[in-house]
Amino acid sequence: MNEKIKELAEVAGFHKTWEGATFIDKEAIPKFAELLFNEIANTAVVSDGMFNGNERRLSVELRLGDMVKKISVFGVEE
């Protein structure tokens, strides 16, 4: 699992241990989701450039630790 996800899960209190067993604390899910969402949103990089020399291209790159997702939108109108 990505180290950043493990870190966020720990901060949220996502995993609990009881009698030697580890389980997911359902009450921590909203906090974990908020931390995960904020981490991804805070790393977003928006770029605007040209595609094929005449068409604008807008892209957004999202990062979470070593995971990267690039979303491209072609033909953006001004």
Jmol script that loads the backbone (N, CA, C; Angstrom):
load data "model"
ATOM      1  N   MET A   1       0.852  -1.175   0.000  1.00  0.00           N
ATOM      2  CA  MET A   1       0.000   0.000   0.000  1.00  0.00           C
ATOM      3  C   MET A   1       0.896   1.237   0.000  1.00  0.00           C
ATOM      4  N   ASN A   2       0.450   2.260  -0.682  1.00  0.00           N
ATOM      5  CA  ASN A   2       1.173   3.516  -0.739  1.00  0.00           C
ATOM      6  C   ASN A   2       1.434   4.034   0.682  1.00  0.00           C
ATOM      7  N   GLU A   3       2.658   4.471   0.930  1.00  0.00           N
ATOM      8  CA  GLU A   3       3.038   4.945   2.268  1.00  0.00           C
ATOM      9  C   GLU A   3       2.206   6.143   2.708  1.00  0.00           C
ATOM     10  N   LYS A   4       1.869   7.035   1.792  1.00  0.00           N
ATOM     11  CA  LYS A   4       1.074   8.214   2.147  1.00  0.00           C
ATOM     12  C   LYS A   4      -0.319   7.796   2.589  1.00  0.00           C
ATOM     13  N   ILE A   5      -0.904   6.799   1.942  1.00  0.00           N
ATOM     14  CA  ILE A   5      -2.229   6.312   2.335  1.00  0.00           C
ATOM     15  C   ILE A   5      -2.162   5.708   3.733  1.00  0.00           C
ATOM     16  N   LYS A   6      -1.118   4.949   4.013  1.00  0.00           N
ATOM     17  CA  LYS A   6      -0.943   4.385   5.359  1.00  0.00           C
ATOM     18  C   LYS A   6      -0.850   5.489   6.396  1.00  0.00           C
ATOM     19  N   GLU A   7      -0.088   6.533   6.063  1.00  0.00           N
ATOM     20  CA  GLU A   7       0.071   7.657   6.991  1.00  0.00           C
ATOM     21  C   GLU A   7      -1.265   8.345   7.265  1.00  0.00           C
ATOM     22  N   LEU A   8      -2.043   8.599   6.212  1.00  0.00           N
ATOM     23  CA  LEU A   8      -3.339   9.251   6.380  1.00  0.00           C
ATOM     24  C   LEU A   8      -4.312   8.376   7.169  1.00  0.00           C
ATOM     25  N   ALA A   9      -4.264   7.073   6.934  1.00  0.00           N
ATOM     26  CA  ALA A   9      -5.126   6.147   7.682  1.00  0.00           C
ATOM     27  C   ALA A   9      -4.778   6.175   9.172  1.00  0.00           C
ATOM     28  N   GLU A  10      -3.489   6.264   9.464  1.00  0.00           N
ATOM     29  CA  GLU A  10      -3.052   6.326  10.859  1.00  0.00           C
ATOM     30  C   GLU A  10      -3.523   7.616  11.524  1.00  0.00           C
ATOM     31  N   VAL A  11      -3.375   8.733  10.825  1.00  0.00           N
ATOM     32  CA  VAL A  11      -3.805  10.031  11.362  1.00  0.00           C
ATOM     33  C   VAL A  11      -5.311  10.024  11.630  1.00  0.00           C
ATOM     34  N   ALA A  12      -6.074   9.403  10.752  1.00  0.00           N
ATOM     35  CA  ALA A  12      -7.529   9.356  10.901  1.00  0.00           C
ATOM     36  C   ALA A  12      -7.979   8.371  11.969  1.00  0.00           C
ATOM     37  N   GLY A  13      -7.076   7.499  12.431  1.00  0.00           N
ATOM     38  CA  GLY A  13      -7.473   6.461  13.383  1.00  0.00           C
ATOM     39  C   GLY A  13      -8.275   5.366  12.715  1.00  0.00           C
ATOM     40  N   PHE A  14      -7.967   5.103  11.444  1.00  0.00           N
ATOM     41  CA  PHE A  14      -8.723   4.168  10.613  1.00  0.00           C
ATOM     42  C   PHE A  14      -8.632   2.733  11.101  1.00  0.00           C
ATOM     43  N   HIS A  15      -7.466   2.321  11.576  1.00  0.00           N
ATOM     44  CA  HIS A  15      -7.282   0.950  12.049  1.00  0.00           C
ATOM     45  C   HIS A  15      -7.225   0.927  13.573  1.00  0.00           C
ATOM     46  N   LYS A  16      -7.971   0.033  14.143  1.00  0.00           N
ATOM     47  CA  LYS A  16      -8.000  -0.144  15.598  1.00  0.00           C
ATOM     48  C   LYS A  16      -7.608  -1.583  15.921  1.00  0.00           C
ATOM     49  N   THR A  17      -7.042  -1.773  17.075  1.00  0.00           N
ATOM     50  CA  THR A  17      -6.678  -3.115  17.517  1.00  0.00           C
ATOM     51  C   THR A  17      -7.472  -3.450  18.786  1.00  0.00           C
ATOM     52  N   TRP A  18      -8.009  -4.651  18.798  1.00  0.00           N
ATOM     53  CA  TRP A  18      -8.773  -5.110  19.956  1.00  0.00           C
ATOM     54  C   TRP A  18      -8.519  -6.598  20.106  1.00  0.00           C
ATOM     55  N   GLU A  19      -8.056  -6.991  21.267  1.00  0.00           N
ATOM     56  CA  GLU A  19      -7.740  -8.389  21.571  1.00  0.00           C
ATOM     57  C   GLU A  19      -6.838  -9.006  20.503  1.00  0.00           C
ATOM     58  N   GLY A  20      -5.831  -8.242  20.058  1.00  0.00           N
ATOM     59  CA  GLY A  20      -4.855  -8.745  19.102  1.00  0.00           C
ATOM     60  C   GLY A  20      -5.274  -8.705  17.649  1.00  0.00           C
ATOM     61  N   ALA A  21      -6.510  -8.331  17.382  1.00  0.00           N
ATOM     62  CA  ALA A  21      -6.989  -8.261  16.000  1.00  0.00           C
ATOM     63  C   ALA A  21      -7.069  -6.806  15.544  1.00  0.00           C
ATOM     64  N   THR A  22      -6.752  -6.573  14.298  1.00  0.00           N
ATOM     65  CA  THR A  22      -6.840  -5.227  13.734  1.00  0.00           C
ATOM     66  C   THR A  22      -8.083  -5.145  12.865  1.00  0.00           C
ATOM     67  N   PHE A  23      -8.839  -4.074  13.033  1.00  0.00           N
ATOM     68  CA  PHE A  23     -10.046  -3.891  12.236  1.00  0.00           C
ATOM     69  C   PHE A  23     -10.187  -2.418  11.848  1.00  0.00           C
ATOM     70  N   ILE A  24     -11.089  -2.161  10.909  1.00  0.00           N
ATOM     71  CA  ILE A  24     -11.348  -0.796  10.450  1.00  0.00           C
ATOM     72  C   ILE A  24     -12.398  -0.172  11.353  1.00  0.00           C
ATOM     73  N   ASP A  25     -12.068   1.021  11.853  1.00  0.00           N
ATOM     74  CA  ASP A  25     -13.016   1.777  12.660  1.00  0.00           C
ATOM     75  C   ASP A  25     -13.918   2.560  11.704  1.00  0.00           C
ATOM     76  N   LYS A  26     -15.157   2.123  11.558  1.00  0.00           N
ATOM     77  CA  LYS A  26     -16.075   2.754  10.611  1.00  0.00           C
ATOM     78  C   LYS A  26     -16.286   4.232  10.896  1.00  0.00           C
ATOM     79  N   GLU A  27     -16.163   4.637  12.135  1.00  0.00           N
ATOM     80  CA  GLU A  27     -16.347   6.041  12.488  1.00  0.00           C
ATOM     81  C   GLU A  27     -15.215   6.915  11.961  1.00  0.00           C
ATOM     82  N   ALA A  28     -14.068   6.317  11.615  1.00  0.00           N
ATOM     83  CA  ALA A  28     -12.930   7.071  11.096  1.00  0.00           C
ATOM     84  C   ALA A  28     -12.976   7.236   9.575  1.00  0.00           C
ATOM     85  N   ILE A  29     -13.909   6.565   8.913  1.00  0.00           N
ATOM     86  CA  ILE A  29     -13.972   6.625   7.451  1.00  0.00           C
ATOM     87  C   ILE A  29     -14.156   8.053   6.936  1.00  0.00           C
ATOM     88  N   PRO A  30     -15.083   8.857   7.490  1.00  0.00           N
ATOM     89  CA  PRO A  30     -15.218  10.233   6.983  1.00  0.00           C
ATOM     90  C   PRO A  30     -13.944  11.063   7.161  1.00  0.00           C
ATOM     91  N   LYS A  31     -13.265  10.915   8.277  1.00  0.00           N
ATOM     92  CA  LYS A  31     -12.026  11.657   8.504  1.00  0.00           C
ATOM     93  C   LYS A  31     -10.945  11.200   7.528  1.00  0.00           C
ATOM     94  N   PHE A  32     -10.836   9.900   7.305  1.00  0.00           N
ATOM     95  CA  PHE A  32      -9.869   9.365   6.350  1.00  0.00           C
ATOM     96  C   PHE A  32     -10.157   9.890   4.945  1.00  0.00           C
ATOM     97  N   ALA A  33     -11.413   9.880   4.545  1.00  0.00           N
ATOM     98  CA  ALA A  33     -11.799  10.373   3.217  1.00  0.00           C
ATOM     99  C   ALA A  33     -11.452  11.852   3.072  1.00  0.00           C
ATOM    100  N   GLU A  34     -11.695  12.640   4.105  1.00  0.00           N
ATOM    101  CA  GLU A  34     -11.372  14.066   4.071  1.00  0.00           C
ATOM    102  C   GLU A  34      -9.867  14.284   3.934  1.00  0.00           C
ATOM    103  N   LEU A  35      -9.079  13.557   4.701  1.00  0.00           N
ATOM    104  CA  LEU A  35      -7.627  13.678   4.619  1.00  0.00           C
ATOM    105  C   LEU A  35      -7.113  13.267   3.240  1.00  0.00           C
ATOM    106  N   LEU A  36      -7.651  12.184   2.717  1.00  0.00           N
ATOM    107  CA  LEU A  36      -7.250  11.692   1.393  1.00  0.00           C
ATOM    108  C   LEU A  36      -7.606  12.715   0.310  1.00  0.00           C
ATOM    109  N   PHE A  37      -8.827  13.225   0.359  1.00  0.00           N
ATOM    110  CA  PHE A  37      -9.282  14.218  -0.616  1.00  0.00           C
ATOM    111  C   PHE A  37      -8.414  15.475  -0.559  1.00  0.00           C
ATOM    112  N   ASN A  38      -8.152  15.971   0.633  1.00  0.00           N
ATOM    113  CA  ASN A  38      -7.335  17.179   0.790  1.00  0.00           C
ATOM    114  C   ASN A  38      -5.911  16.965   0.284  1.00  0.00           C
ATOM    115  N   GLU A  39      -5.348  15.802   0.553  1.00  0.00           N
ATOM    116  CA  GLU A  39      -3.989  15.504   0.104  1.00  0.00           C
ATOM    117  C   GLU A  39      -3.907  15.526  -1.421  1.00  0.00           C
ATOM    118  N   ILE A  40      -4.882  14.922  -2.076  1.00  0.00           N
ATOM    119  CA  ILE A  40      -4.903  14.898  -3.533  1.00  0.00           C
ATOM    120  C   ILE A  40      -5.152  16.300  -4.089  1.00  0.00           C
ATOM    121  N   ALA A  41      -6.113  17.028  -3.515  1.00  0.00           N
ATOM    122  CA  ALA A  41      -6.427  18.374  -3.996  1.00  0.00           C
ATOM    123  C   ALA A  41      -5.240  19.316  -3.829  1.00  0.00           C
ATOM    124  N   ASN A  42      -4.500  19.164  -2.757  1.00  0.00           N
ATOM    125  CA  ASN A  42      -3.363  20.047  -2.495  1.00  0.00           C
ATOM    126  C   ASN A  42      -2.174  19.778  -3.409  1.00  0.00           C
ATOM    127  N   THR A  43      -2.173  18.663  -4.098  1.00  0.00           N
ATOM    128  CA  THR A  43      -1.060  18.347  -4.991  1.00  0.00           C
ATOM    129  C   THR A  43      -1.430  18.523  -6.465  1.00  0.00           C
ATOM    130  N   ALA A  44      -2.648  18.989  -6.742  1.00  0.00           N
ATOM    131  CA  ALA A  44      -3.096  19.131  -8.130  1.00  0.00           C
ATOM    132  C   ALA A  44      -2.259  20.177  -8.860  1.00  0.00           C
ATOM    133  N   VAL A  45      -1.877  19.832 -10.074  1.00  0.00           N
ATOM    134  CA  VAL A  45      -1.126  20.753 -10.938  1.00  0.00           C
ATOM    135  C   VAL A  45      -1.938  20.916 -12.216  1.00  0.00           C
ATOM    136  N   VAL A  46      -2.300  22.142 -12.529  1.00  0.00           N
ATOM    137  CA  VAL A  46      -3.058  22.434 -13.736  1.00  0.00           C
ATOM    138  C   VAL A  46      -2.107  23.032 -14.752  1.00  0.00           C
ATOM    139  N   SER A  47      -2.146  22.512 -15.980  1.00  0.00           N
ATOM    140  CA  SER A  47      -1.304  23.084 -17.027  1.00  0.00           C
ATOM    141  C   SER A  47      -2.153  23.381 -18.253  1.00  0.00           C
ATOM    142  N   ASP A  48      -1.772  24.431 -18.945  1.00  0.00           N
ATOM    143  CA  ASP A  48      -2.485  24.878 -20.125  1.00  0.00           C
ATOM    144  C   ASP A  48      -1.461  25.053 -21.234  1.00  0.00           C
ATOM    145  N   GLY A  49      -1.682  24.443 -22.375  1.00  0.00           N
ATOM    146  CA  GLY A  49      -0.733  24.547 -23.466  1.00  0.00           C
ATOM    147  C   GLY A  49      -1.403  24.333 -24.799  1.00  0.00           C
ATOM    148  N   MET A  50      -0.614  24.113 -25.802  1.00  0.00           N
ATOM    149  CA  MET A  50      -1.121  23.910 -27.159  1.00  0.00           C
ATOM    150  C   MET A  50      -0.984  22.443 -27.549  1.00  0.00           C
ATOM    151  N   PHE A  51      -1.939  21.957 -28.318  1.00  0.00           N
ATOM    152  CA  PHE A  51      -1.927  20.596 -28.830  1.00  0.00           C
ATOM    153  C   PHE A  51      -1.968  20.689 -30.346  1.00  0.00           C
ATOM    154  N   ASN A  52      -1.065  20.033 -30.999  1.00  0.00           N
ATOM    155  CA  ASN A  52      -0.956  20.083 -32.471  1.00  0.00           C
ATOM    156  C   ASN A  52      -0.782  21.512 -32.982  1.00  0.00           C
ATOM    157  N   GLY A  53      -0.229  22.373 -32.151  1.00  0.00           N
ATOM    158  CA  GLY A  53       0.095  23.725 -32.580  1.00  0.00           C
ATOM    159  C   GLY A  53      -1.053  24.702 -32.697  1.00  0.00           C
ATOM    160  N   ASN A  54      -2.304  24.245 -32.607  1.00  0.00           N
ATOM    161  CA  ASN A  54      -3.409  25.183 -32.781  1.00  0.00           C
ATOM    162  C   ASN A  54      -4.593  24.964 -31.852  1.00  0.00           C
ATOM    163  N   GLU A  55      -4.567  23.944 -31.069  1.00  0.00           N
ATOM    164  CA  GLU A  55      -5.688  23.645 -30.189  1.00  0.00           C
ATOM    165  C   GLU A  55      -5.209  23.692 -28.743  1.00  0.00           C
ATOM    166  N   ARG A  56      -5.924  24.411 -27.903  1.00  0.00           N
ATOM    167  CA  ARG A  56      -5.546  24.487 -26.495  1.00  0.00           C
ATOM    168  C   ARG A  56      -5.787  23.154 -25.813  1.00  0.00           C
ATOM    169  N   ARG A  57      -4.920  22.846 -24.884  1.00  0.00           N
ATOM    170  CA  ARG A  57      -5.036  21.612 -24.117  1.00  0.00           C
ATOM    171  C   ARG A  57      -4.903  21.950 -22.641  1.00  0.00           C
ATOM    172  N   LEU A  58      -5.858  21.535 -21.874  1.00  0.00           N
ATOM    173  CA  LEU A  58      -5.839  21.731 -20.430  1.00  0.00           C
ATOM    174  C   LEU A  58      -5.674  20.362 -19.784  1.00  0.00           C
ATOM    175  N   SER A  59      -4.794  20.257 -18.816  1.00  0.00           N
ATOM    176  CA  SER A  59      -4.640  18.989 -18.113  1.00  0.00           C
ATOM    177  C   SER A  59      -4.476  19.242 -16.621  1.00  0.00           C
ATOM    178  N   VAL A  60      -4.878  18.268 -15.851  1.00  0.00           N
ATOM    179  CA  VAL A  60      -4.752  18.306 -14.398  1.00  0.00           C
ATOM    180  C   VAL A  60      -4.021  17.043 -13.983  1.00  0.00           C
ATOM    181  N   GLU A  61      -3.003  17.208 -13.151  1.00  0.00           N
ATOM    182  CA  GLU A  61      -2.237  16.069 -12.651  1.00  0.00           C
ATOM    183  C   GLU A  61      -2.466  15.971 -11.149  1.00  0.00           C
ATOM    184  N   LEU A  62      -2.931  14.807 -10.700  1.00  0.00           N
ATOM    185  CA  LEU A  62      -3.193  14.549  -9.291  1.00  0.00           C
ATOM    186  C   LEU A  62      -2.154  13.568  -8.769  1.00  0.00           C
ATOM    187  N   ARG A  63      -1.648  13.812  -7.570  1.00  0.00           N
ATOM    188  CA  ARG A  63      -0.616  12.954  -6.984  1.00  0.00           C
ATOM    189  C   ARG A  63      -1.004  12.534  -5.577  1.00  0.00           C
ATOM    190  N   LEU A  64      -0.644  11.309  -5.257  1.00  0.00           N
ATOM    191  CA  LEU A  64      -0.759  10.801  -3.897  1.00  0.00           C
ATOM    192  C   LEU A  64       0.449   9.911  -3.672  1.00  0.00           C
ATOM    193  N   GLY A  65       1.459  10.462  -3.019  1.00  0.00           N
ATOM    194  CA  GLY A  65       2.706   9.733  -2.856  1.00  0.00           C
ATOM    195  C   GLY A  65       3.309   9.448  -4.213  1.00  0.00           C
ATOM    196  N   ASP A  66       3.557   8.188  -4.512  1.00  0.00           N
ATOM    197  CA  ASP A  66       4.159   7.837  -5.794  1.00  0.00           C
ATOM    198  C   ASP A  66       3.119   7.499  -6.876  1.00  0.00           C
ATOM    199  N   MET A  67       1.840   7.650  -6.557  1.00  0.00           N
ATOM    200  CA  MET A  67       0.787   7.424  -7.545  1.00  0.00           C
ATOM    201  C   MET A  67       0.454   8.744  -8.232  1.00  0.00           C
ATOM    202  N   VAL A  68       0.337   8.716  -9.555  1.00  0.00           N
ATOM    203  CA  VAL A  68       0.049   9.916 -10.338  1.00  0.00           C
ATOM    204  C   VAL A  68      -1.069   9.603 -11.324  1.00  0.00           C
ATOM    205  N   LYS A  69      -2.020  10.514 -11.427  1.00  0.00           N
ATOM    206  CA  LYS A  69      -3.106  10.390 -12.414  1.00  0.00           C
ATOM    207  C   LYS A  69      -3.177  11.709 -13.158  1.00  0.00           C
ATOM    208  N   LYS A  70      -3.026  11.667 -14.477  1.00  0.00           N
ATOM    209  CA  LYS A  70      -3.117  12.866 -15.293  1.00  0.00           C
ATOM    210  C   LYS A  70      -4.400  12.814 -16.093  1.00  0.00           C
ATOM    211  N   ILE A  71      -5.180  13.883 -16.012  1.00  0.00           N
ATOM    212  CA  ILE A  71      -6.451  13.976 -16.700  1.00  0.00           C
ATOM    213  C   ILE A  71      -6.318  15.085 -17.736  1.00  0.00           C
ATOM    214  N   SER A  72      -6.518  14.760 -19.001  1.00  0.00           N
ATOM    215  CA  SER A  72      -6.382  15.734 -20.077  1.00  0.00           C
ATOM    216  C   SER A  72      -7.748  16.075 -20.665  1.00  0.00           C
ATOM    217  N   VAL A  73      -7.904  17.355 -21.002  1.00  0.00           N
ATOM    218  CA  VAL A  73      -9.088  17.830 -21.675  1.00  0.00           C
ATOM    219  C   VAL A  73      -8.615  18.495 -22.967  1.00  0.00           C
ATOM    220  N   PHE A  74      -9.094  18.028 -24.091  1.00  0.00           N
ATOM    221  CA  PHE A  74      -8.665  18.577 -25.372  1.00  0.00           C
ATOM    222  C   PHE A  74      -9.708  19.537 -25.914  1.00  0.00           C
ATOM    223  N   GLY A  75      -9.251  20.497 -26.714  1.00  0.00           N
ATOM    224  CA  GLY A  75     -10.160  21.418 -27.395  1.00  0.00           C
ATOM    225  C   GLY A  75     -10.856  22.382 -26.459  1.00  0.00           C
ATOM    226  N   VAL A  76     -10.156  22.900 -25.486  1.00  0.00           N
ATOM    227  CA  VAL A  76     -10.756  23.833 -24.536  1.00  0.00           C
ATOM    228  C   VAL A  76     -11.041  25.147 -25.245  1.00  0.00           C
ATOM    229  N   GLU A  77     -12.258  25.633 -25.114  1.00  0.00           N
ATOM    230  CA  GLU A  77     -12.604  26.899 -25.748  1.00  0.00           C
ATOM    231  C   GLU A  77     -12.297  28.047 -24.811  1.00  0.00           C
ATOM    232  N   GLU A  78     -11.885  29.158 -25.399  1.00  0.00           N
ATOM    233  CA  GLU A  78     -11.539  30.342 -24.599  1.00  0.00           C
ATOM    234  C   GLU A  78     -12.768  31.158 -24.302  1.00  0.00           C
TER     235      GLU A  78
END
end "model"
wireframe off; spacefill off
backbone 0.3
color backbone group
